[in-house]
């Protein structure tokens, strides 16, 4: 074998490895960018979902407060009527 044959393959291997390494880094960077975009979209959807849940909870709180007010007024009217009937002169 000639001496050129022995020196060429390691050089070719290094060139091929460098090419492979460059392509791999590029693909990894593309995948990282894709994952970042997907994660940002997911965070946006999650934030919107949480805002919707918070809005529904606030609406339920308002509804509960109104029901409590109606119940309290009804109880006060009943108590006032009962007291008036019990204490009126006969």
Residue frames relative to the residue before (quaternion, step in Angstrom):
aa qw qx qy qz dx dy dz
X 1.0000 0.0000 0.0000 0.0000 0.00 0.00 0.00
X 0.4223 -0.6981 0.5094 0.2734 3.49 -1.10 0.61
X 0.6328 -0.5680 0.3760 0.3682 3.56 -1.20 0.42
X 0.5855 0.5847 -0.3716 0.4209 3.59 1.16 -0.47
X 0.6247 0.5486 -0.3348 0.4434 3.55 1.07 -0.70
X 0.6794 0.4951 -0.2925 0.4558 3.56 0.99 -0.77
X 0.7077 0.4369 -0.2772 0.4810 3.60 1.03 -0.58
X 0.6115 0.5838 -0.3582 0.3961 3.63 1.09 -0.54
X 0.6840 0.5000 -0.3402 0.4080 3.67 0.66 -0.87
X 0.6587 0.4720 -0.3584 0.4636 3.65 0.79 -0.68
X 0.6343 0.5074 -0.3409 0.4733 3.59 1.02 -0.70
X 0.6483 0.5036 -0.3159 0.4758 3.57 0.98 -0.85
X 0.6384 0.5214 -0.3273 0.4619 3.57 0.99 -0.79
X 0.6548 0.5016 -0.3150 0.4695 3.56 0.95 -0.81
X 0.6460 0.5030 -0.3207 0.4763 3.59 0.97 -0.79
X 0.6634 0.4950 -0.3052 0.4708 3.58 0.91 -0.89
X 0.6516 0.5019 -0.3196 0.4705 3.59 0.96 -0.81
X 0.6364 0.5194 -0.3324 0.4634 3.58 0.97 -0.79
X 0.6414 0.5113 -0.3188 0.4750 3.59 1.01 -0.83
X 0.6516 0.5137 -0.3022 0.4693 3.55 0.95 -0.94
X 0.6592 0.5163 -0.3035 0.4547 3.56 0.91 -0.93
X 0.6475 0.5167 -0.3127 0.4648 3.58 0.98 -0.84
X 0.6668 0.4894 -0.3016 0.4743 3.59 0.93 -0.91
X 0.6428 0.5262 -0.3240 0.4529 3.55 0.99 -0.82
X 0.6518 0.5051 -0.3102 0.4731 3.59 0.92 -0.86
X 0.6410 0.5160 -0.3243 0.4666 3.59 1.00 -0.81
X 0.6761 0.4869 -0.2973 0.4662 3.59 0.88 -0.91
X 0.6439 0.5111 -0.3236 0.4684 3.57 0.99 -0.75
X 0.6371 0.5120 -0.3244 0.4761 3.57 1.03 -0.75
X 0.6435 0.5109 -0.3218 0.4705 3.59 1.00 -0.80
X 0.6610 0.4990 -0.3057 0.4697 3.57 0.95 -0.85
X 0.6320 0.5253 -0.3302 0.4643 3.57 1.02 -0.76
X 0.6534 0.5026 -0.3096 0.4739 3.58 0.99 -0.84
X 0.6390 0.5171 -0.3234 0.4687 3.58 1.00 -0.80
X 0.6640 0.4981 -0.3054 0.4666 3.57 0.92 -0.86
X 0.6206 0.5341 -0.3402 0.4625 3.59 1.03 -0.74
X 0.6604 0.5003 -0.3102 0.4663 3.60 0.92 -0.87
X 0.6701 0.4940 -0.3026 0.4642 3.56 0.92 -0.89
X 0.6465 0.5152 -0.3176 0.4645 3.56 0.98 -0.79
X 0.6405 0.5140 -0.3245 0.4693 3.59 0.99 -0.80
X 0.6488 0.5037 -0.3181 0.4735 3.59 0.99 -0.82
X 0.6529 0.5106 -0.3116 0.4647 3.58 0.98 -0.81
X 0.6429 0.5105 -0.3214 0.4719 3.58 0.97 -0.81
X 0.6338 0.5277 -0.3296 0.4596 3.57 1.01 -0.78
X 0.6665 0.4883 -0.3028 0.4751 3.57 0.92 -0.91
X 0.6414 0.5246 -0.3211 0.4586 3.58 0.99 -0.81
X 0.6496 0.5117 -0.3172 0.4643 3.57 0.95 -0.85
X 0.6528 0.5005 -0.3175 0.4718 3.58 0.96 -0.82
X 0.6430 0.5206 -0.3204 0.4614 3.57 1.00 -0.78
X 0.6582 0.4994 -0.3101 0.4703 3.57 0.97 -0.82
X 0.6353 0.5179 -0.3350 0.4647 3.59 0.99 -0.75
X 0.6404 0.5155 -0.3216 0.4698 3.58 1.02 -0.78
X 0.6502 0.5031 -0.3155 0.4739 3.59 0.96 -0.81
X 0.6485 0.5094 -0.3207 0.4660 3.59 0.96 -0.82
X 0.6350 0.5198 -0.3311 0.4658 3.59 1.01 -0.77
X 0.6622 0.4999 -0.3088 0.4650 3.58 0.94 -0.86
X 0.6320 0.5214 -0.3323 0.4672 3.59 1.01 -0.76
X 0.6396 0.5115 -0.3310 0.4688 3.60 0.95 -0.82
X 0.6479 0.5123 -0.3204 0.4637 3.59 0.98 -0.83
X 0.6444 0.5080 -0.3187 0.4744 3.58 1.01 -0.76
X 0.6240 0.5328 -0.3368 0.4620 3.58 1.04 -0.75
X 0.6461 0.5061 -0.3180 0.4747 3.59 0.95 -0.86
X 0.6593 0.5094 -0.3085 0.4590 3.57 0.91 -0.91
X 0.6566 0.5071 -0.3060 0.4670 3.58 0.97 -0.84
X 0.6466 0.5159 -0.3213 0.4611 3.59 0.97 -0.82
X 0.6426 0.5106 -0.3273 0.4682 3.60 0.98 -0.77
X 0.6534 0.5015 -0.3164 0.4705 3.59 0.94 -0.81
X 0.6411 0.5118 -0.3265 0.4696 3.58 1.00 -0.76
X 0.6362 0.5240 -0.3268 0.4625 3.58 1.01 -0.76
X 0.6535 0.4979 -0.3139 0.4759 3.58 0.93 -0.88
X 0.6535 0.5093 -0.3154 0.4627 3.59 0.93 -0.84
X 0.6619 0.5047 -0.3107 0.4590 3.60 0.92 -0.86
X 0.6524 0.4981 -0.3180 0.4745 3.59 0.93 -0.85
X 0.6431 0.5178 -0.3232 0.4624 3.59 0.97 -0.82
X 0.6570 0.5020 -0.3105 0.4691 3.58 0.95 -0.83
X 0.6538 0.5059 -0.3192 0.4634 3.59 0.97 -0.81
X 0.6441 0.5064 -0.3246 0.4726 3.60 0.98 -0.79
X 0.6453 0.5087 -0.3237 0.4691 3.59 0.97 -0.82
X 0.6691 0.4973 -0.3014 0.4626 3.58 0.90 -0.92
X 0.6527 0.5038 -0.3192 0.4672 3.59 0.95 -0.82
X 0.6593 0.4949 -0.3112 0.4728 3.60 0.94 -0.85
X 0.6569 0.5091 -0.3105 0.4614 3.58 0.89 -0.89
X 0.6581 0.4988 -0.3057 0.4740 3.60 0.96 -0.86
X 0.6531 0.5124 -0.3186 0.4576 3.58 0.94 -0.85
X 0.6671 0.4877 -0.3042 0.4739 3.59 0.95 -0.86
X 0.6864 0.4947 -0.2900 0.4473 3.60 0.91 -0.86
X 0.7750 0.3718 -0.1853 0.4762 3.60 0.99 -0.80
X 0.4955 0.6614 -0.4568 0.3293 3.63 1.11 -0.10
X 0.5346 -0.6329 0.4466 0.3380 3.56 -1.07 0.66
X 0.2529 -0.7781 0.5585 0.1365 3.57 -1.08 0.69
